[in-house]
């Protein structure tokens, strides 16, 4: 597949096409009690507070993400193990999605050239950064967690396509080939992921 640039420039860091600022996200109940709060999340400056709250409270991964200092060095515990925690920037989330999609495309031979893969990644990042397009919620929640951070989890009972054989098979784990689609409950007895589920 050949991919043409529409919004981006070759060689320009797509994440520098927006200004970034640190913001707080605070979600409260009607009585004022705090449901969720995160301070100092990096968000594109042109995003609304509502967009910030959705990204930070819903789509930031809350655990298992390697943490880094401002200078880019990894945060490690006294015993030398990496410290993990939440995603802290929309940059991480957007890179996680677009980078994973690009990696899958390269793995399965979708792109004619590496330049096409670069363009695909840049264009997707630009569109998400500038709120021109957005994937559905399960993509934000699940896609790229294994690719970007090595996060794994027990199989959830969802089916995936084996790209080699073309046959449907049960996923081996929750995140290396996640369920990036919405739920479709087909009957009152359908428990989605268990025996007899979709």
Secondary structure, DSSP 8 states (H G I E B T S, - for coil): -----SS--TTS-GGGGS-EEEEEEEEE-TTS-EEEEEEEEEEETTS-HHHHHHIIIIIS--SSEE-B-TTS-B-B-TTS-B-EE---BHHHHHHHHHHHHHHHHHHTT--SSHHHHHHHHHHHHHHHHTTS----HHHHHHTTHHHHH-------S-EEE-TTT--EEE-SSSSTT---S-----STT--SSSTT--
